[in-house]
Amino acid sequence: MTNTYVYAIGDTLYINLTNECSNVCEFCVRAMRDDYEGYDLWLEKEPTAEEVLAAIPQGDFAQVVFCGYGEPTCRFDVLKRVATALKGRYRLRLNTNGQGSLINGRDITGEVALLFDEVNVSMNASDAVKYDDICHSRFGKAAFGAMLEFGKSCAKKGVKTHFSVVDCIGEEEVEACRVLAFQSRVLFKVRKFIT
Ligand code: SF4
């Protein structure tokens, strides 16, 4: 099988570094091992930074997004090397579950802020219990607070930061998350649930 390290959708290039994630979300396409937009994103081998950079096609892209099947900050060293090589050529966005500082055992938001123009943090729920019910983080209930701090810290450091939720969590919960994002001084967006 082919390992898809980069893939393009429209004018955006996506980077897929890992299958690994600290969460096991109920709605994750990764858990179902489904194709995404026609791409098989399951990796038999995780890439080096050089392999990712070699796989990037020629062309103009409006932005490069680190997301992939798994959580990109699980491979933070590779992520940083790729982002450093691309910085200045493209607008860079990180899509993350916001647990990168827990995953790496230190606050990584300073390094993220130096490299990325935009960060999207999946909020998914309005409190730690609901978050744990949906996301089943290996960090348990500590994951929710760490996720909030991650988003707040990126925003404070000047990165355009959004908290996001998937619309399948229900209107009431979406509104509770919107309020929490507002109180955290972080932008907010609702994403469509991908079936
Ligand atoms: S955080 Fe993202 S990659 Fe990880 S399990 Fe949830 S939806 Fe999947």
Residues whose N, C-alpha, C, O or C-beta is under 5 A from the ligand:
A	BS01	SF4	C21 N23 V24 C25 C28 R30 Y69 G70 E71 N97
